[in-house]
Amino acid sequence: MKNILIVVDLQKGFIRYNQTKDLVQRIIKLIESGVFDSIVATRFLNHEGSQYIKFLNWHRLLDSPDIDLVDGLKPDRIVNKYIYTCVDDSFINLLKELNDGSTPTHIFLCGADTDCCVLKTATDLFEKGIMPIVLTAYCNSNGGPSSHEAGLLVMRRLIGKKSIVSDEIQSCDDLKKIIVERQY
């Protein structure tokens, strides 16, 4: 079983407040630790006429540099998405490809925003039968600490407390321990 990390929306347009600025270096350090077999970055792309513009009057992440991944992030794959989640049949096929042809039993998640795209991606993976393991030390929200905590509260209810990990990852042994503790 491969250890795959999904880095959710670590884009210049989302990394603009104090809540998320330190997130970049933490995630890059996590990736550089070499404990993951594959890194997949999602990239949210807004567009004219989107539900985000129409219903929320939110006009961000329409073009570069906002849509660009942060400097230093070097994923193996980039998955563009136009809604909160990247999880669809095509994405599941990508995960199978990265996992030597079989559906992974678990996927690690980090990124922004805990209460939006991380939450939705984790929930969708759960509903596809893949255990999301949300690395909360590597997540945050532009909505601030209360939004981050609200996202974690909802995830605990939707995907289970075992899927929420607050420990920092230092080594492959840390990942093995997390996986063993979460086997059902």
N, CA, C and O of each residue as an XYZ file, in Angstrom:
736
protein
N       0.836     -1.178      0.000
C       0.000      0.000      0.000
C       0.884      1.247      0.000
O       1.770      1.399      0.841
N       0.627      2.121     -0.948
C       1.399      3.359     -1.063
C       0.827      4.422     -0.125
O      -0.370      4.430      0.164
N       1.683      5.304      0.338
C       1.251      6.446      1.143
C       1.168      7.666      0.238
O       2.179      8.199     -0.221
N      -0.055      8.086      0.000
C      -0.331      9.195     -0.915
C      -0.807     10.388     -0.090
O      -1.662     10.251      0.785
N      -0.242     11.554     -0.381
C      -0.632     12.798      0.283
C      -1.348     13.683     -0.725
O      -0.839     13.938     -1.816
N      -2.528     14.145     -0.350
C      -3.238     15.143     -1.149
C      -3.051     16.488     -0.461
O      -3.415     16.658      0.703
N      -2.485     17.433     -1.188
C      -2.304     18.795     -0.697
C      -3.425     19.626     -1.328
O      -3.432     19.869     -2.535
N      -4.354     20.047     -0.503
C      -5.560     20.721     -0.982
C      -5.318     22.222     -1.113
O      -5.052     22.913     -0.130
N      -5.415     22.704     -2.337
C      -5.502     24.131     -2.669
C      -4.438     25.019     -2.021
O      -4.752     26.091     -1.503
N      -3.201     24.581     -2.049
C      -2.107     25.409     -1.538
C      -1.692     26.366     -2.663
O      -0.647     26.213     -3.295
N      -2.556     27.352     -2.878
C      -2.411     28.306     -3.984
C      -2.177     29.709     -3.445
O      -2.576     30.036     -2.327
N      -1.538     30.516     -4.241
C      -1.209     31.875     -3.815
C      -2.440     32.669     -3.401
O      -2.359     33.482     -2.480
N      -3.562     32.458     -4.047
C      -4.786     33.181     -3.707
C      -5.407     32.778     -2.389
O      -6.196     33.535     -1.822
N      -5.071     31.613     -1.893
C      -5.577     31.166     -0.595
C      -4.590     31.427      0.530
O      -4.965     31.394      1.701
N      -3.342     31.684      0.193
C      -2.318     31.916      1.214
C      -2.080     33.412      1.307
O      -1.144     33.951      0.717
N      -2.950     34.069      2.063
C      -2.864     35.526      2.110
C      -3.106     36.113      3.486
O      -2.877     37.304      3.696
N      -3.556     35.316      4.410
C      -3.814     35.814      5.750
C      -2.850     35.162      6.729
O      -2.190     34.174      6.406
N      -2.777     35.719      7.911
C      -1.884     35.165      8.932
C      -2.178     33.697      9.213
O      -1.270     32.927      9.522
N      -3.458     33.306      9.104
C      -3.835     31.938      9.422
C      -3.184     30.924      8.495
O      -2.916     29.799      8.917
N      -2.925     31.286      7.257
C      -2.425     30.307      6.296
C      -0.986     30.554      5.846
O      -0.404     29.693      5.186
N      -0.408     31.682      6.175
C       0.952     31.970      5.701
C       1.978     30.961      6.209
O       2.865     30.565      5.452
N       1.885     30.538      7.463
C       2.860     29.579      7.999
C       2.592     28.154      7.515
O       3.438     27.273      7.668
N       1.435     27.937      6.940
C       1.059     26.616      6.446
C       1.982     26.148      5.323
O       2.316     24.966      5.243
N       2.388     27.063      4.470
C       3.211     26.720      3.310
C       4.500     26.026      3.739
O       4.809     24.942      3.244
N       5.242     26.623      4.637
C       6.522     26.040      5.049
C       6.347     24.716      5.779
O       7.162     23.807      5.625
N       5.278     24.603      6.579
C       5.021     23.325      7.269
C       4.759     22.214      6.262
O       5.283     21.110      6.408
N       3.953     22.498      5.242
C       3.631     21.470      4.248
C       4.844     21.144      3.385
O       5.094     19.973      3.097
N       5.584     22.133      2.978
C       6.787     21.862      2.172
C       7.788     21.031      2.967
O       8.410     20.122      2.418
N       7.947     21.328      4.235
C       8.833     20.528      5.089
C       8.319     19.087      5.193
O       9.108     18.142      5.160
N       7.014     18.922      5.317
C       6.411     17.586      5.367
C       6.708     16.814      4.086
O       7.086     15.644      4.137
N       6.539     17.459      2.954
C       6.799     16.817      1.661
C       8.280     16.465      1.527
O       8.627     15.371      1.080
N       9.145     17.395      1.914
C      10.590     17.177      1.793
C      11.105     16.087      2.728
O      12.223     15.603      2.554
N      10.303     15.697      3.717
C      10.710     14.616      4.618
C      10.803     13.287      3.873
O      11.456     12.355      4.343
N      10.153     13.198      2.717
C      10.251     12.005      1.893
C       9.443     10.812      2.372
O       9.684      9.691      1.925
N       8.489     11.025      3.268
C       7.730      9.901      3.822
C       6.566      9.458      2.933
O       5.980      8.401      3.166
N       6.227     10.253      1.919
C       5.106      9.902      1.047
C       5.617      9.376     -0.285
O       6.621      9.848     -0.819
N       4.900      8.386     -0.808
C       5.256      7.804     -2.101
C       4.839      8.705     -3.254
O       5.519      8.760     -4.279
N       3.720      9.414     -3.091
C       3.207     10.317     -4.129
C       2.559     11.531     -3.480
O       1.943     11.441     -2.418
N       2.715     12.662     -4.147
C       2.099     13.914     -3.711
C       1.176     14.382     -4.829
O       1.599     14.529     -5.976
N      -0.092     14.615     -4.485
C      -1.062     15.153     -5.432
C      -1.529     16.496     -4.894
O      -1.985     16.584     -3.754
N      -1.421     17.536     -5.701
C      -1.911     18.855     -5.310
C      -3.194     19.146     -6.068
O      -3.278     18.934     -7.278
N      -4.188     19.633     -5.348
C      -5.391     20.106     -6.027
C      -5.254     21.601     -6.246
O      -4.584     22.307     -5.492
N      -5.910     22.058     -7.301
C      -5.876     23.487     -7.627
C      -7.293     23.916     -7.978
O      -7.877     23.449     -8.956
N      -7.839     24.824     -7.155
C      -9.180     25.343     -7.391
C      -9.126     26.436     -8.451
O      -8.292     27.339     -8.384
N     -10.012     26.346     -9.418
C     -10.107     27.345    -10.481
C     -11.527     27.895    -10.516
O     -12.469     27.179    -10.855
N     -11.673     29.146    -10.171
C     -12.969     29.815    -10.255
C     -13.152     30.296    -11.697
O     -12.181     30.365    -12.450
N     -14.360     30.622    -12.080
C     -14.598     31.103    -13.443
C     -15.843     31.966    -13.469
O     -16.718     31.845    -12.611
N     -15.913     32.842    -14.465
C     -17.082     33.714    -14.627
C     -18.334     32.856    -14.728
O     -18.355     31.857    -15.447
N     -19.371     33.246    -14.008
C     -20.622     32.509    -14.023
C     -20.680     31.356    -13.035
O     -21.696     30.664    -12.960
N     -19.608     31.132    -12.273
C     -19.591     30.022    -11.309
C     -20.588     30.279    -10.185
O     -21.038     31.404     -9.971
N     -20.916     29.212     -9.480
C     -21.793     29.353     -8.322
C     -21.157     30.207     -7.233
O     -21.870     30.805     -6.427
N     -19.826     30.275     -7.193
C     -19.139     31.089     -6.198
C     -19.338     32.579     -6.475
O     -19.486     33.381     -5.554
N     -19.339     32.927     -7.742
C     -19.609     34.321     -8.122
C     -21.098     34.611     -8.012
O     -21.495     35.629     -7.445
N     -21.921     33.723     -8.550
C     -23.364     33.944     -8.606
C     -24.007     33.972     -7.216
O     -24.795     34.872     -6.927
N     -23.687     33.012     -6.358
C     -24.364     32.900     -5.064
C     -23.619     33.558     -3.911
O     -24.246     34.036     -2.966
N     -22.280     33.589     -3.976
C     -21.486     34.116     -2.876
C     -20.830     35.463     -3.178
O     -20.245     36.091     -2.295
N     -20.934     35.900     -4.436
C     -20.275     37.140     -4.867
C     -18.774     37.095     -4.559
O     -18.174     38.090     -4.153
N     -18.187     35.909     -4.764
C     -16.767     35.669     -4.485
C     -16.030     35.598     -5.811
O     -16.210     34.655     -6.582
N     -15.196     36.602     -6.074
C     -14.543     36.767     -7.377
C     -13.051     36.466     -7.336
O     -12.306     36.961     -8.182
N     -12.610     35.690     -6.404
C     -11.184     35.385     -6.295
C     -10.845     34.125     -7.091
O     -11.733     33.418     -7.567
N      -9.555     33.862     -7.225
C      -9.009     32.684     -7.902
C      -9.545     32.496     -9.319
O      -9.929     31.400     -9.726
N      -9.557     33.606    -10.049
C      -9.985     33.579    -11.447
C      -8.809     33.419    -12.399
O      -8.963     32.862    -13.486
N      -7.626     33.905    -11.996
C      -6.474     33.845    -12.892
C      -5.175     33.934    -12.087
O      -5.187     34.044    -10.861
N      -4.065     33.884    -12.811
C      -2.743     33.947    -12.210
C      -2.504     35.360    -11.668
O      -2.963     36.315    -12.295
N      -1.838     35.540    -10.581
C      -1.093     34.572     -9.788
C      -1.942     33.845     -8.733
O      -1.460     32.899     -8.111
N      -3.201     34.273     -8.521
C      -4.026     33.649     -7.484
C      -4.170     32.141     -7.648
O      -4.153     31.413     -6.655
N      -4.312     31.657     -8.884
C      -4.542     30.222     -9.098
C      -3.260     29.392     -9.054
O      -3.318     28.163     -9.014
N      -2.115     30.051     -9.062
C      -0.834     29.347     -9.078
C      -0.575     28.664     -7.741
O      -0.905     29.198     -6.682
N       0.019     27.478     -7.803
C       0.467     26.824     -6.582
C       1.570     27.667     -5.953
O       2.285     28.384     -6.653
N       1.706     27.581     -4.640
C       2.726     28.366     -3.944
C       4.115     27.943     -4.397
O       4.328     26.805     -4.816
N       5.043     28.865     -4.305
C       6.430     28.575     -4.655
C       6.971     27.481     -3.738
O       6.726     27.487     -2.532
N       7.700     26.557     -4.320
C       8.316     25.491     -3.546
C       7.508     24.213     -3.481
O       8.040     23.169     -3.103
N       6.242     24.269     -3.838
C       5.409     23.068     -3.848
C       5.630     22.341     -5.166
O       5.353     22.876     -6.239
N       6.130     21.118     -5.069
C       6.453     20.345     -6.271
C       5.754     18.989     -6.209
O       6.377     17.980     -5.877
N       4.463     18.967     -6.530
C       3.730     17.705     -6.479
C       4.072     16.803     -7.664
O       4.606     17.255     -8.677
N       3.751     15.519     -7.510
C       3.895     14.579     -8.618
C       2.788     14.788     -9.645
O       2.995     14.597    -10.844
N       1.622     15.178     -9.167
C       0.467     15.424    -10.031
C      -0.281     16.655     -9.536
O      -0.280     16.962     -8.344
N      -0.919     17.354    -10.469
C      -1.801     18.475    -10.146
C      -3.170     18.140    -10.704
O      -3.305     17.759    -11.866
N      -4.189     18.287     -9.858
C      -5.563     18.025    -10.263
C      -6.342     19.334    -10.162
O      -6.502     19.887     -9.074
N      -6.820     19.817    -11.292
C      -7.654     21.018    -11.297
C      -9.070     20.651    -10.894
O      -9.571     19.579    -11.229
N      -9.711     21.571    -10.161
C     -11.098     21.355     -9.753
C     -11.836     22.690     -9.783
O     -11.232     23.756     -9.656
N     -13.131     22.609     -9.950
C     -13.956     23.801    -10.103
C     -15.006     23.910     -9.003
O     -15.827     24.827     -8.994
N     -14.963     22.955     -8.077
C     -15.849     22.929     -6.918
C     -14.995     22.610     -5.694
O     -13.773     22.506     -5.799
N     -15.629     22.456     -4.542
C     -14.881     22.246     -3.305
C     -14.042     20.970     -3.306
O     -13.026     20.913     -2.613
N     -14.427     19.968     -4.046
C     -13.774     18.668     -3.990
C     -13.155     18.295     -5.328
O     -13.536     18.818     -6.376
N     -12.207     17.393     -5.272
C     -11.607     16.833     -6.480
C     -12.053     15.390     -6.679
O     -11.717     14.769     -7.688
N     -12.804     14.855     -5.727
C     -13.119     13.427     -5.720
C     -14.257     13.123     -6.699
O     -15.414     13.489     -6.489
N     -13.873     12.443     -7.765
C     -14.814     11.909     -8.744
C     -14.195     10.618     -9.285
O     -13.130     10.208     -8.825
N     -14.841      9.985    -10.241
C     -14.327      8.713    -10.757
C     -12.929      8.858    -11.352
O     -12.092      7.969    -11.197
N     -12.678      9.963    -12.024
C     -11.361     10.199    -12.617
C     -10.282     10.292    -11.527
O      -9.182      9.764    -11.688
N     -10.603     10.957    -10.437
C      -9.651     11.097     -9.338
C      -9.394      9.744     -8.667
O      -8.254      9.420     -8.335
N     -10.439      8.970     -8.474
C     -10.264      7.636     -7.888
C      -9.371      6.788     -8.797
O      -8.533      6.032     -8.305
N      -9.540      6.905    -10.107
C      -8.668      6.186    -11.042
C      -7.221      6.632    -10.916
O      -6.310      5.809    -11.002
N      -6.999      7.925    -10.712
C      -5.644      8.437    -10.485
C      -5.053      7.811     -9.210
O      -3.898      7.384     -9.205
N      -5.836      7.759     -8.150
C      -5.351      7.155     -6.900
C      -4.997      5.691     -7.112
O      -3.987      5.214     -6.593
N      -5.817      4.978     -7.866
C      -5.520      3.568     -8.171
C      -4.199      3.462     -8.936
O      -3.363      2.610     -8.634
N      -4.022      4.331     -9.922
C      -2.784      4.337    -10.703
C      -1.571      4.562     -9.802
O      -0.559      3.874     -9.936
N      -1.673      5.521     -8.888
C      -0.572      5.828     -7.977
C      -0.342      4.719     -6.955
O       0.730      4.634     -6.356
N      -1.348      3.873     -6.757
C      -1.276      2.788     -5.780
C      -1.126      1.429     -6.469
O      -1.666      0.425     -6.004
N      -0.400      1.409     -7.565
C      -0.104      0.165     -8.285
C      -1.353     -0.592     -8.737
O      -1.367     -1.823     -8.751
N      -2.399      0.147     -9.104
C      -3.575     -0.469     -9.699
C      -4.710     -0.807     -8.761
O      -5.783     -1.197     -9.221
N      -4.512     -0.670     -7.456
C      -5.610     -0.979     -6.535
C      -6.066      0.280     -5.787
O      -5.298      1.221     -5.584
N      -7.324      0.263     -5.390
C      -7.866      1.394     -4.635
C      -7.167      1.472     -3.282
O      -7.103      0.471     -2.568
N      -6.646      2.631     -2.918
C      -5.985      2.754     -1.614
C      -6.991      2.571     -0.473
O      -8.171      2.894     -0.614
N      -6.510      2.054      0.643
C      -7.373      1.929      1.822
C      -7.433      3.242      2.592
O      -8.395      3.505      3.314
N      -6.398      4.062      2.433
C      -6.316      5.335      3.147
C      -5.587      6.359      2.277
O      -4.812      6.008      1.388
N      -5.854      7.617      2.556
C      -5.204      8.751      1.889
C      -4.935      9.813      2.949
O      -5.791     10.077      3.793
N      -3.768     10.413      2.913
C      -3.440     11.514      3.817
C      -3.836     12.837      3.161
O      -3.667     13.020      1.955
N      -4.366     13.760      3.975
C      -4.822     15.063      3.488
C      -4.231     16.194      4.310
O      -4.058     16.077      5.523
N      -3.923     17.295      3.626
C      -3.540     18.530      4.301
C      -3.908     19.691      3.386
O      -4.268     19.473      2.229
N      -3.822     20.919      3.887
C      -4.037     22.075      3.027
C      -5.013     23.091      3.573
O      -5.200     23.220      4.783
N      -5.638     23.818      2.643
C      -6.542     24.918      2.975
C      -7.832     24.758      2.157
O      -7.783     24.240      1.042
N      -8.863     25.147      2.634
C      -9.275     25.547      3.958
C      -9.912     24.352      4.664
O     -10.695     23.612      4.068
N      -9.569     24.174      5.939
C     -10.035     23.034      6.719
C     -11.549     22.899      6.657
O     -12.070     21.793      6.520
N     -12.253     24.017      6.757
C     -13.709     24.026      6.852
C     -14.418     24.007      5.498
O     -15.648     24.014      5.453
N     -13.689     23.984      4.424
C     -14.304     23.980      3.088
C     -13.776     22.808      2.270
O     -14.331     21.711      2.324
N     -12.717     23.033      1.519
C     -12.231     22.044      0.561
C     -11.616     20.816      1.224
O     -11.781     19.708      0.713
N     -10.915     20.974      2.340
C     -10.360     19.813      3.043
C     -11.514     18.964      3.582
O     -11.511     17.742      3.433
N     -12.485     19.602      4.198
C     -13.654     18.910      4.735
C     -14.403     18.148      3.640
O     -14.721     16.971      3.809
N     -14.678     18.808      2.535
C     -15.442     18.183      1.448
C     -14.662     17.034      0.806
O     -15.237     15.985      0.514
N     -13.379     17.220      0.586
C     -12.543     16.164      0.008
C     -12.480     14.956      0.938
O     -12.615     13.818      0.490
N     -12.278     15.200      2.225
C     -12.223     14.106      3.194
C     -13.549     13.343      3.228
O     -13.557     12.113      3.247
N     -14.647     14.057      3.237
C     -15.966     13.425      3.271
C     -16.206     12.602      2.017
O     -16.730     11.491      2.099
N     -15.836     13.123      0.871
C     -16.044     12.400     -0.385
C     -15.176     11.147     -0.466
O     -15.631     10.119     -0.968
N     -13.939     11.212      0.015
C     -13.093     10.012      0.063
C     -13.726      8.959      0.970
O     -13.782      7.780      0.619
N     -14.199      9.388      2.130
C     -14.872      8.499      3.068
C     -16.053      7.801      2.384
O     -16.233      6.591      2.517
N     -16.846      8.577      1.657
C     -18.022      8.011      0.991
C     -17.661      7.090     -0.167
O     -18.500      6.306     -0.611
N     -16.427      7.170     -0.666
C     -15.941      6.250     -1.697
C     -15.253      5.029     -1.074
O     -14.719      4.184     -1.793
N     -15.267      4.934      0.270
C     -14.684      3.781      0.937
C     -13.198      3.867      1.185
O     -12.554      2.855      1.465
N     -12.641      5.067      1.087
C     -11.212      5.295      1.353
C     -11.107      6.113      2.630
O     -11.718      7.176      2.740
N     -10.329      5.619      3.604
C     -10.188      6.360      4.854
C      -9.336      7.608      4.649
O      -8.156      7.510      4.312
N      -9.934      8.782      4.851
C      -9.123     10.006      4.818
C      -8.429     10.172      6.164
O      -9.054     10.031      7.216
N      -7.159     10.467      6.127
C      -6.416     10.766      7.352
C      -5.988     12.225      7.243
O      -5.061     12.568      6.510
N      -6.690     13.073      7.992
C      -6.484     14.517      7.918
C      -5.401     14.912      8.902
O      -5.543     14.723     10.110
N      -4.321     15.460      8.378
C      -3.172     15.877      9.182
C      -3.386     17.324      9.616
O      -3.024     18.254      8.896
N      -3.970     17.508     10.785
C      -4.417     18.839     11.196
C      -3.269     19.813     11.471
O      -3.473     21.026     11.433
N      -2.078     19.305     11.744
C      -0.926     20.191     11.934
C      -0.525     20.849     10.613
O       0.273     21.786     10.585
N      -1.099     20.335      9.518
C      -0.766     20.826      8.183
C      -2.022     21.323      7.464
O      -2.098     21.285      6.236
N      -2.997     21.786      8.231
C      -4.235     22.371      7.698
C      -4.487     23.696      8.395
O      -4.022     23.925      9.512
N      -5.224     24.556      7.726
C      -5.683     25.785      8.355
C      -6.756     26.403      7.495
O      -7.060     25.914      6.407
N      -7.332     27.495      7.995
C      -8.430     28.141      7.289
C      -8.249     29.643      7.252
O      -7.837     30.258      8.236
N      -8.562     30.231      6.102
C      -8.549     31.688      5.982
C      -9.633     32.325      6.839
O      -9.581     33.523      7.118
N     -10.610     31.537      7.256
C     -11.662     32.038      8.134
C     -11.202     32.216      9.566
O     -11.948     32.729     10.400
N      -9.980     31.797      9.860
C      -9.439     31.945     11.205
C      -9.574     30.686     12.025
O     -10.107     29.681     11.554
N      -9.089     30.737     13.263
C      -9.087     29.560     14.129
C     -10.471     28.948     14.343
O     -10.601     27.726     14.403
N     -11.497     29.778     14.460
C     -12.834     29.218     14.702
C     -13.328     28.443     13.484
O     -13.999     27.424     13.646
N     -13.020     28.888     12.288
C     -13.400     28.146     11.077
C     -12.621     26.842     10.982
O     -13.186     25.804     10.638
N     -11.332     26.887     11.283
C     -10.500     25.681     11.286
C     -11.077     24.656     12.270
O     -11.268     23.491     11.922
N     -11.349     25.097     13.488
C     -11.886     24.197     14.516
C     -13.277     23.687     14.146
O     -13.605     22.531     14.416
N     -14.090     24.533     13.535
C     -15.425     24.094     13.101
C     -15.303     22.989     12.056
O     -16.050     22.011     12.098
N     -14.377     23.138     11.130
C     -14.152     22.106     10.125
C     -13.738     20.792     10.763
O     -14.212     19.730     10.360
N     -12.857     20.853     11.755
C     -12.422     19.640     12.445
C     -13.562     18.998     13.222
O     -13.691     17.774     13.245
N     -14.385     19.821     13.856
C     -15.534     19.311     14.598
C     -16.481     18.541     13.668
O     -16.928     17.442     13.995
N     -16.775     19.125     12.523
C     -17.666     18.473     11.563
C     -17.022     17.199     11.020
O     -17.699     16.182     10.876
N     -15.730     17.240     10.717
C     -15.051     16.034     10.216
C     -15.088     14.900     11.242
O     -15.302     13.744     10.877
N     -14.884     15.220     12.515
C     -14.942     14.170     13.535
C     -16.289     13.460     13.491
O     -16.367     12.246     13.676
N     -17.332     14.217     13.248
C     -18.678     13.637     13.184
C     -18.896     12.881     11.872
O     -19.494     11.805     11.877
N     -18.422     13.427     10.755
C     -18.686     12.830      9.446
C     -17.795     11.644      9.112
O     -18.262     10.658      8.542
N     -16.519     11.731      9.460
C     -15.581     10.681      9.044
C     -14.937      9.955     10.218
O     -14.189      9.000     10.011
N     -15.212     10.388     11.440
C     -14.713      9.702     12.627
C     -13.468     10.314     13.225
O     -12.613     10.853     12.522
N     -13.387     10.221     14.524
C     -12.260     10.789     15.267
C     -10.924     10.176     14.864
O      -9.894     10.850     14.884
N     -10.945      8.892     14.498
C      -9.698      8.216     14.126
C      -9.081      8.812     12.859
O      -7.886      8.647     12.616
N      -9.880      9.497     12.060
C      -9.382     10.081     10.814
C      -8.716     11.431     11.013
O      -8.162     11.993     10.068
N      -8.763     11.954     12.220
C      -8.189     13.266     12.506
C      -6.901     13.058     13.306
O      -6.931     12.501     14.404
N      -5.776     13.506     12.756
C      -4.463     13.314     13.379
C      -3.823     14.678     13.612
O      -3.638     15.460     12.680
N      -3.489     14.947     14.866
C      -2.894     16.248     15.184
C      -1.370     16.199     15.286
O      -0.726     17.245     15.374
N      -0.790     15.011     15.276
C       0.665     14.869     15.409
C       1.391     15.401     14.172
O       0.882     15.330     13.054
N       2.581     15.929     14.401
C       3.444     16.271     13.284
C       4.115     14.993     12.791
O       4.374     14.075     13.569
N       4.389     14.945     11.509
C       5.002     13.773     10.889
C       6.490     14.059     10.709
O       6.872     15.041     10.073
N       7.323     13.189     11.277
C       8.769     13.354     11.180
C       9.432     12.256     10.355
O      10.492     12.463      9.765
N       8.787     11.071     10.320
C       9.451      9.932      9.700
C       8.435      8.934      9.159
O       7.233      9.050      9.399
N       8.945      7.954      8.425
C       8.100      6.857      7.933
C       7.489      6.084      9.098
O       6.369      5.586      8.991
N       8.214      5.981     10.201
C       7.685      5.286     11.374
C       6.446      6.000     11.927
O       5.514      5.354     12.406
N       6.442      7.327     11.857
C       5.258      8.084     12.289
C       4.049      7.705     11.441
O       2.954      7.508     11.968
N       4.249      7.605     10.126
C       3.147      7.221      9.233
C       2.676      5.805      9.531
O       1.473      5.550      9.587
N       3.609      4.888      9.720
C       3.242      3.492     10.014
C       2.405      3.413     11.284
O       1.413      2.686     11.339
N       2.808      4.157     12.292
C       2.071      4.163     13.558
C       0.651      4.682     13.344
O      -0.305      4.108     13.865
N       0.513      5.747     12.592
C      -0.810      6.320     12.316
C      -1.689      5.301     11.600
O      -2.861      5.141     11.942
N      -1.134      4.623     10.621
C      -1.901      3.642      9.845
C      -2.319      2.467     10.720
O      -3.474      2.042     10.678
N      -1.390      1.942     11.509
C      -1.695      0.791     12.378
C      -2.795      1.170     13.373
O      -3.703      0.376     13.621
N      -2.724      2.358     13.936
C      -3.722      2.795     14.924
C      -5.104      2.974     14.301
O      -6.100      3.018     15.023
N      -5.182      3.079     12.983
C      -6.448      3.349     12.316
C      -7.011      2.162     11.554
O      -8.005      2.296     10.841
N      -6.403      1.037     11.694
C      -6.921     -0.145     10.990
C      -8.186     -0.613     11.669
O      -8.291     -0.654     12.895
N      -9.141     -0.965     10.833
C     -10.430     -1.456     11.322
C     -10.526     -2.940     11.133
O     -11.540     -3.542     11.484
